[in-house]
Amino acid sequence: MVSRIIRKTPTKSIKDCRRNPRRKRTPVKSTSSSVVIATINESFFSCRRRLVKIFSKLVKIATPKRSPKKQGFKKLKKTAVDTTDFLFPHITPPSKIAKPLFFGLPPPENPEKLTIFLDLDETLIHSSADPPSKTFDFIVRPKIDGETMDFYVLKRPGVDEFLQYLSEKFEIVVFTAGLRDYASLVLDVLDKNRVINHRLYRDSCRELDGKYVKDLAQMGRDLWKVAIIDDNPNSYAFQPENAIQIKPFTDDLQDNELSKLSRFFEVCDGVKDIRDAVKLFTRENFHQDLMDC
């Protein structure tokens, strides 16, 4: 019984097993140089592909396609281009020039007549919103900014005779820097005989450094046939050679400035250039003022 039990032993010797070992190969560790290089290369190419995609998208956003029809782009309509700005930069196009406030008076009925521009306040009359201490001639009640106000008006001595005399020989234009709502009411009362040919108000003045200037060059009259009478030198700053500065009137009932002007205009009927006569009158009047001082 014992002899029949035979243990199975390997057919090969231990020496042969050592010579031909059949061991399973284990995977190479991740620290090997070949695997590291392969991993780096794969990551590099992956990043490169991503960067290419990103930059291609940016280019599509920033630059339109050359063929807008295929991409669904809308064609812009052709518009007229104003080449004035870059061809002639020193010339302002007519469409960009601010229109003047005033374009001139109507043509004179008699071109042979001289035109006299008269200021209103402190030249022909004096008005005050408060009742004056002395007498006044009439009251006007204009509505200014929605509020009705009372103005007490005193006429300058000799104003009625002065206007009547000028109307016989000259074209009369009252040119005031006052508001139309106020000045028109004053002139309605002052000019009862309707001897004043035209009326101009603040909206016909030009504003210069916050001051209202009466530009006679825009009135449609030759400057050698025009004179202006005003108490404020700022009013005739553009044409001082056409101006006669009159003393401002407030309440002096002995004032005779308009009588002096009437005598001056008596000799201006046949003058060729009224500016020469104005210069002479201004000089003589200045010397007379020095003698009176």
C-alpha positions, 0 to 999 in steps of 0.5 A, a space after each residue: 500500500 505504501 509503495 503505491 503512493 507516489 508523490 508528483 514531482 516537477 519533471 524538470 530539475 531545479 537547475 533547469 527552472 533557474 535557467 528558464 524562469 517563467 515569472 510574470 513581468 510587472 508594469 513599468 513604474 511611472 517614473 521611467 524616462 520614456 513614459 515621462 517624455 511621452 506624457 509631456 509630449 501628449 500634454 504639449 500637443 493637447 495645449 497647442 490644439 486648445 490654443 489654436 482653437 481659442 485664437 481661431 475663435 478670436 479671429 472670427 469675432 474680430 474680423 468679418 468674413 470676406 464674403 458677407 453674402 455667404 455668412 449672412 452679413 447685411 450690406 450697408 447702404 452707400 451714403 454721401 460723404 462730406 469731403 469738406 472736412 478733410 479736403 478743406 479743413 480751414 473752411 466751415 461748411 455752410 450747414 455748420 455755421 450758426 445762423 445770425 439772429 438778424 438778417 437786416 431791415 426791409 429795403 428803404 422806401 426812399 434809398 436817398 434818405 439817411 437812416 437814423 438809429 435811435 436808442 430807447 431807454 435813457 436816450 428817448 425816455 426813462 422808465 422805472 419799475 418803482 414810482 418815481 419821486 417826480 412826475 411821469 408821463 405814462 405807465 406800461 404794464 408788460 407781462 414778463 416771465 408770466 408776471 405783469 409789471 408796472 413801468 413808469 415812463 418819463 419822456 425826455 424833453 423835446 422828444 415829440 418834436 425831435 421825432 417829428 422833425 427827423 421823420 421829415 428828412 430821414 428814415 427812423 429806426 428805434 433800436 433798443 436792447 430792451 425786451 420786445 414785450 416791454 419796449 413795444 408797449 412804450 413805443 405804442 404810446 411814444 409814437 402816436 403819430 407813427 413816424 417811426 419806420 421800424 422797430 428793433 429789439 433785443 432779439 436783433 442784437 448780437 451778444 458779445 461778452 455778455 453785452 448786447 451790440 447793435 450791428 449796423 452792418 446787418 441792417 441792409 444799409 450803407 454805413 456811410 448813410 447810417 448814424 446811431 444815437 445811443 447813451 451806451 458805448 457798448 451798443 455801437 462797439 462794431 461801428 463807433 465811427 457811426 455813433 453819437 453818444 448822448 448823455 443818459 437821461 433820467 429825470 432832468 427836465 431841463 435837458 436839451 440834448 435832443 435840441 442839439 441833435 436837431 440842429 446837427 441834423 439840419 446840416 446833414 441833408 446834403 452830406 456825402 458821408 455822414 460819418 464825417 459829420 458825426 466825427 465833426 459833431 462829436 469833436 465840437 460837442 466834446 470841446 463844448 463839454 470841456 468849456 462847460 466844466 
